[in-house]
Structure formats: C-alpha cells, structure tokens
Amino acid sequence: MDATEPRVPVVVVDDLHVKYRVFASGKAAGNARSGLLNMTRGIREVHALKGVSFTAYENETIGVIGSNGSGKSTLMRALTGLTPPAAGAVYARSRPNLLGVGAALLPNLSGSRNIVLGGLAMGFTREEVETLKGDIAAFAELGDSIDLPMRTYSSGMQARLKFSIASARSHDILIVDEALAVGDKRFRKRSEARIRELATEAGTIFLVSHSMSSIRDTCDRTIWINQGVLQMDGPTDEVVTAYEGVRR
Ligand SMILES: Nc1ncnc2c1ncn2[C@@H]1O[C@H](COP(=O)(O)OP(=O)(O)OP(=O)(O)O)[C@@H](O)[C@H]1O
C-alpha cells in the first residue's frame, strides 16, 4: 500500500472488558432463618479482558498470540458480537466472520455433498455453489475420497475440506482461529497463501495461532494478549521475538 494513502479503520476496539460469571463449586452459605441458600458465594467472576484497545485497518492481516487462557478467543468472540462487553465497546464496519462451517457439515454425506451444503450455509446461491464446487474440491486435494462419506475422513482431511469451503468466499473481516494447526505442512503452506490472497481481495484478517511460523509467514502486524491485557501491538517480527523471549 502507498504510504501516503490514508488508512481506513475497519475495527475499533475501545477499552474492552469482558467478564465471565461462573458457578464455582464451593460451600454455599446457608441462611438459617430464611432457609434460603446464598448462592452468591459460589459465583466466581473471571475478568478475561481488562481494557483492550486497538484499531485494525483495511488490508491488514493481524496475528493474535498469547499463552493458553490469555484471552485470545474471548477477544475474537467479542469482535463477532457473540460475547457482550462488560465495559468498553467494539465498533466494526461490518460483522466479522469466524472462519468455519463445521456445524453445517454432516458426517454421513460425501465430501461433495458437504461442499454444496456448506456453501449454501455460508450464503452462496445454488448456482454459485455449482460453479465453485470444482475449485473447492480441488483445493481440498482429497482425490477420489471426495465421494466417500465424511465420517471416513481423518481429522486432517476433514480440516482441509472445512477450510476449503470456508475460504471460498472473501470476507470483509475474517477471523481464523487455529484453523491452520491441523492438516499437514504442505496444506498449511497452501492455506496460509490462501489467507494472504483473501486479505488482498477483501478486508482485514485476524489469525489466532500458537504457531509462530504461521504468524510470521502470514501476518504483517501482531497483537500479544497476556492475562487479558494487550501486552504489545506492532510489526510481527518485533512482537513475536519479544513473546518468544519471555517464553524461553
Ligand atoms: N465460557 C467461559 N466461562 C467462564 N470462563 C471462561 C469462558 N471462556 C473462557 N473463560 C476464561 O477466560 C480466560 C480467557 O480464555 P480464552 O479462551 O479467551 O483464552 P485463549 O487465549 O483463547 O486460550 P487458548 O490459547 O488456550 O485457546 C480464561 O481464564 C478462561 O478460563
């Protein structure tokens, strides 16, 4: 992109807080006189995101990293609107899509039938699905297995098919959560290339991953979430190097 071109903001996250309320197994305090149980003692609050702020721009591919339980998935669910903020806000140009068609696929149907089903579930018309069917099957590289029921596929084969269906459509704002961790190395390289292609075709991509090589190969910018706080936000190389430094 030309450095003099004004950057178009696509997602603005403003001082976002997310809290979960969970019932912890503990001693519920009894109130002898009323006979009612005081359950409040058993409710624990997890403050999963504590004031996260950043702006994502058009055509950026942003890596999201952090250790287990740091708040990455919570942040992504908040972007899609699935998890409501306790405070702060998320503003987005259009609704961010989570890459995935998992729920729509049926194990007893063949790969080809699932391509049609998954395509329709993603909002393609019948004609569009018919046109794209061949490309989706070719990208998945499942050979003759494409005519076998999906329940006979290995988890890697299923992941390939899901990725191929989900990435057939370009999205304005796309969230890819660990989808690349499955599949073999060659497929991972091809899916990374496909993600870069989607980023140029359309808008903005968030890639959540524990694979630093995927993040380095795919993202120009990376945000690091640590215990619910935005620890660092900047060029991928700098952020990943700092992250790997503290994990050593
Ligand atoms: N539905 C939920 N109810 C209660 N607590 C939750 C819920 N989902 C997540 N949490 C808590 O919120 C915190 C952040 O979890 P989150 O799943 O966002 O982390 P993450 O960075 O995506 O982790 P991972 O790398 O393991 O996928 C954790 O402490 C987790 O236990």
The ligand as an SDF file (V2000), in Angstrom:
LIG
                    3D

 31 33  0  0  0  0  0  0  0  0999 V2000
  -17.3300  -19.6170   28.7670 N   0  0  0  0  0  0  0  0  0  0  0  0
  -16.4680  -19.2910   29.7360 C   0  0  0  0  0  0  0  0  0  0  0  0
  -16.8700  -19.2590   31.0240 N   0  0  0  0  0  0  0  0  0  0  0  0
  -16.0010  -18.9280   32.0010 C   0  0  0  0  0  0  0  0  0  0  0  0
  -14.7200  -18.6150   31.8040 N   0  0  0  0  0  0  0  0  0  0  0  0
  -14.2620  -18.6280   30.5480 C   0  0  0  0  0  0  0  0  0  0  0  0
  -15.1080  -18.9730   29.4400 C   0  0  0  0  0  0  0  0  0  0  0  0
  -14.3690  -18.9120   28.2850 N   0  0  0  0  0  0  0  0  0  0  0  0
  -13.1310  -18.5360   28.6760 C   0  0  0  0  0  0  0  0  0  0  0  0
  -13.0530  -18.3680   30.0120 N   0  0  0  0  0  0  0  0  0  0  0  0
  -11.8720  -17.9160   30.7960 C   0  0  0  0  0  0  0  0  0  0  0  0
  -11.4150  -16.6930   30.2370 O   0  0  0  0  0  0  0  0  0  0  0  0
   -9.9960  -16.6640   30.1660 C   0  0  0  0  0  0  0  0  0  0  0  0
   -9.5680  -16.4420   28.7170 C   0  0  0  0  0  0  0  0  0  0  0  0
   -9.9190  -17.5990   27.9320 O   0  0  0  0  0  0  0  0  0  0  0  0
   -9.7490  -17.6570   26.3360 P   0  0  0  0  0  0  0  0  0  0  0  0
  -10.4270  -18.8880   25.8630 O   0  0  0  0  0  0  0  0  0  0  0  0
  -10.1560  -16.3670   25.7410 O   0  0  0  0  0  0  0  0  0  0  0  0
   -8.1500  -17.8220   26.2170 O   0  0  0  0  0  0  0  0  0  0  0  0
   -7.2610  -18.1300   24.9390 P   0  0  0  0  0  0  0  0  0  0  0  0
   -6.1490  -17.1380   24.9410 O   0  0  0  0  0  0  0  0  0  0  0  0
   -8.0860  -18.2050   23.7080 O   0  0  0  0  0  0  0  0  0  0  0  0
   -6.6720  -19.5700   25.3070 O   0  0  0  0  0  0  0  0  0  0  0  0
   -6.1370  -20.7900   24.3790 P   0  0  0  0  0  0  0  0  0  0  0  0
   -4.8330  -20.3690   23.7950 O   0  0  0  0  0  0  0  0  0  0  0  0
   -5.9510  -21.8750   25.3860 O   0  0  0  0  0  0  0  0  0  0  0  0
   -7.2000  -21.0930   23.3780 O   0  0  0  0  0  0  0  0  0  0  0  0
   -9.5280  -17.9670   30.7920 C   0  0  0  0  0  0  0  0  0  0  0  0
   -9.2200  -17.7050   32.1340 O   0  0  0  0  0  0  0  0  0  0  0  0
  -10.7010  -18.8920   30.6820 C   0  0  0  0  0  0  0  0  0  0  0  0
  -10.7210  -19.8100   31.7490 O   0  0  0  0  0  0  0  0  0  0  0  0
  1  2  1  0
  2  3  1  0
  2  7  2  0
  3  4  2  0
  4  5  1  0
  5  6  2  0
  6  7  1  0
  6 10  1  0
  7  8  1  0
  8  9  2  0
  9 10  1  0
 10 11  1  0
 11 12  1  0
 11 30  1  0
 12 13  1  0
 13 14  1  0
 13 28  1  0
 14 15  1  0
 15 16  1  0
 16 17  2  0
 16 18  1  0
 16 19  1  0
 19 20  1  0
 20 21  2  0
 20 22  1  0
 20 23  1  0
 23 24  1  0
 24 25  2  0
 24 26  1  0
 24 27  1  0
 28 29  1  0
 28 30  1  0
 30 31  1  0
M  END
$$$$
